[in-house]
Amino acid sequence: MSGLKRLAGRIGATLTDNPLQFHPTPPEVVRALLTVEARRLAAVLNGGPIWEPACGDGRLAAELRRAGFRTVESDISAPPSGTGLPLGPGQGSGPRRRARDLGGPAIQDFLSGARRAPVVVTNPPFGDDGAAFIRRGAALELHYMALLLPLGFFTAAEKSNRDRLFAALTPARIWPLGFRPDWTGQGNPVPMPLAWFVWDWTPGLSRQHGRDPERGPRGEPYARLYAPVRRT
């Protein structure tokens, strides 16, 4: 079987067994982002919280708090049963888990719910759902959004709508991961390179304010692609 067929089979099995694409984010993935974006995040937040709208079992948000940031968390559902993954201190297991920390129910669909904070850092579902997250972030008038996505997200074959999405909502910065994370900790790293895509729309602090991207000599929008960020 070719490598592409094996990859397609793995993706198909994943979507069948895990339709909400619950993939806990290893802490080193969050730390890699913070090595290059922590100072910017602090300036944008100005003391406010980071919203993690696809929080799963809370691992990404926990790493942000370990770095000194405040967080609010939500997700479309509780983590899937049978994952063997802990929810974390105080999260409980019912549909209103973490209600005390959030100031409201934690069960919320990012694609239709209200904005909880203007700054988002999350590991969203990939594919068309990832594109929907980008559009929703713009619709919610977020000031800053960092999404963990496949490095080739905007170059997916037969996805001309991704070209239009890139032109309309161009990220400011792309930070490739210099390593392949292992969602489960069982020695099975993800089969594709990933990157942190950052949209920086902060009023008064960003050249992207007003959604106007940086442009090349022919007027084409472009994102700044940086050297890979390493595991720390």
Secondary structure, DSSP 8 states (H G I E B T S, - for coil): --HHHHHHHHHHHHHHH-TT------HHHHHHHHHHHHHHHHHHHTT--EEETT-TTSHHHHHHHHTT--EEE-BSS---TTS-----TT--SSTTTTHHHHTS-SB--TTTS--S-SEEEE----THHHHHHHHHHHHTT-SEEEEEEETTGGG-TT-HHHHHHHHHS--SEEEEBSS---SSSSS---SS-EEEEEEE--TTT-TTTTS---B-TTS-B--EE---B---
